[in-house]
Structure formats: C-alpha cells, structure tokens
Amino acid sequence: MDQEQKNNFQEENLQEDPKEVPNPIYKKVLLDQRVLAGFFLRLVAFVIDLVLVGSLTAILTPLFTDQAILKNLVSILIYLAYFVLTTGLTKGQTLGKMILGLKVVRVDGKELNWADVFFREACCRLILKMVLPLYLLAGVTDKKQHLGDLICDTMVIKSAYEQELFYEQVYQIPSYQKSYFI
C-alpha cells in the first residue's frame, strides 16, 4: 500500500474528529513509578530485622526449655514467624523495611496476599538461611530479586515510589474501534 492509498483509507475511515465525540470513555492506567531497592539497602534492612529477631529469641527461648535442640527449633520458629507476620500484617514491610522505607510488592502490581507472604517469607527464607550465598542474587538480577522474590514473583521497592493509578480520557471512533488518548 503506497502513501496515497493510506491517506485515502484514513480519510474514508476517520470521518469524525475524535475531539467531537460526545461521550468520552475513561480508562484505568497504571503509572509505574516503582524504584527498586538495591542490594545494600536491602542488606541493611535485613540486618536490622536480624537484630530484632535475635533480641526476641534471646528473650523467649529461655522461657521454653534448656535443651539445645528445642532452643534451636524455637529460634527458627521465631525467625520465620517474625518475617511472615510482620510482612503479612503490614502489607509488605518488616520493621527493618519500614525504617528504611522499603516494601515487598508483586511484580504484576496486584496486592500481596498471605499465600505470597507465607511462601516468600517462610519457605524461601528457610532455604536462604541454609544457603546464604543465594541472597547475593539480589545484587545481580535486573529487578534486584533474591531466590524468594524470583519464585514468588515479588520485588522490593522504595515505598515512596509506589504505583499510582489514574484515569485517562479515551475517545473511541466507532467506525473501526481505534482509541485516541487525550
């Protein structure tokens, strides 16, 4: 199709000016302004969380038993419960993340649910606790994700730059259903 045929086709199909269409349609548009949290910022938040977990463990484990195996089990349960509960109840933030202004979000923009939180924070943290070098993935992947983030399709962002939802006015030309954005 040469340029003259394209012009004729456009003139035939665009009989109305899109600005004269009386009923505009409003479309939800997600403006993605998420800023990823870097490896070292996440590391500092994790160290803050480990200090808090260590303090809780030091206070609570002597209350349960004197046996070393049970103390280790209780400390692992405290570790996992801290991350699951704080992340789940605060919609993606532990105390360390709150202090540094970070937040766990899903990559697709949907709200974080308890299944995501449990799998990311309990199952994946248990694996990461056993194989510490897997945390280094957060320094080399393009979305700064560690193993748990990659499996659960989540990432950590700076919470001041979350997604904003706005409405964009869209006019549709009925002749061939093409949208024009104003």
N, C-alpha and C positions, 0 to 999 in steps of 0.2 A: 504494500500500500504506500503510494507516494504522498508527499506533503499536501497536495491539493485534495486528494481523496480524504485524508484525515481531517482537513478543515471542513469539507462538505459534510462529513459524518458528524462532526461536532456541532455544526450549525443545525443540522436536522434534529439531533437528539437533545440539544440544550436550548429549547425554545423559551424557557423561563429563566430569569435571573435568579440565582439562589437567594439573594437578599430580599426578594419579593415574596418568597414562600411564607404564608401567614402563620403556620404552626411549627415553630422550631421544636426539635427533639433534644432532650438533654441526656447526655451520655456520661456515665461514670468513667473517670480516667484516673489511673493510679500514677502519681508522680513519684518516681523512685528517687529519693534523695538519701538513701542509706549510705552511711560511711562505715566501712569495715573497721573493726578494731584490730590493730596489729598484734603480732605475736608477743612483744614485750609488755604491752598494756594488759593483755590477757594474762600473762605470766604474773604480773604484779597483783591483779585481782585474785588469781588462784592462790598466791602466797598469803594474801590477806585472809582468804577463806580457810586455808590450812592452819593458820594461827588460831582462828576461831574454832575450828574443828578440834585442834589439839587441846585448846582450853576446855572445851566441852568434854572431851574424852578424859582429860586429867581429873575433872570433877566427878564425872559419872561412873567411870569404870571401877573405882574402889568401892562404890556402893553395891555392886553386883556380886563380886567374887574375888577370891585371892588366887585362883588358878590361872596360869598364864594363857592357856588355850581359850578359856572363856573370856578373858580380858581382850585377847586379840579379836575374837568374834564380836564382842560388844563394840570395840573400837571401829571395826569395819562397818557394823550396822549404823553407828553414829555418823560416820563419814558419808555413807550412802544416803541416810535419812536427811542429813543436813542439805545435801545438794538437791535431792528430789523435792523436799518440802519447800525450801526457800525459792527454788526456781519455779515450782508449780504454783505456789501461793502468790508470788509477786509477778506472775506473767513474764518470766524470763530473766529474773535477776537474783543473784545471790547477794549477800551483804558486800562482798568484795566488788562485784559488778556495780552495785548501787553507789558505792563510794567513788568509783572511777567513771560512772556514767555510761556503763555498758549494758547490753541487753541481748538475750538469745532470741532470735526470730526465725521463722521458717523462710526458706529461700523463695517460696511461691507467694509470700505475703499473707497467707492465711494465719489465723490466730493459733498460737502454740496451745496444744491440748495435752491432757495428762498422759496419754499414751506416748507422745513425743518426749515429754519430760522424763517419764519413767525410763524409757529405753535409752535416751541420751545420757541421763544422769546416773542411773543405776547400772544398767548392763555395760554401757561403754566405759564408764568411769572405773568399773571393776577391772575391765580389760586394760585400760590405760594405767591403772595403779600397778598392775603386774608387769607391763611392758612400757616403762616410762618414755623411751625414745619415740613412741607413736605420737606424743604430744608435739613433737617437732614438725609434724605435718602442717600445723597451723602457721608455721613460718614459711613454708614453700608452696602451698596451694594458692591458686589465684583468688579464692574467696576467703582465705585465711581460716580454713576449716581443719579441725583435727579429726581423728577417726570417727568419733561420735557424731560430729557435725555431718561428715560425709555420708554416714549410714542413715541418719535421721533427716537429712536434707535441711539442716539448720545452719545458721551462721551467727556470729556475734558482731553486733554493730554498736556504734556510739549512739546512745539513746536520744541525744539531742537532734539527731538527723533521721528520725523515723519517716516512714512513708506518709505522704499527705494525699488525701482523697479530695478531689474537686470535681465539679461538674462542668463539662464543656458543652457549649451550644453547638448542635449539629443540625444542619438543614439537609433534607433529602430531596432529590429531584425524582419525582415519581416515574418519569419516562424510562429510566434504566437503573434506578436504585443506587446511584452513586452518592456518597456522603461528601459534604463540603464542611470544613471546620472554619469557624469564625474566630 
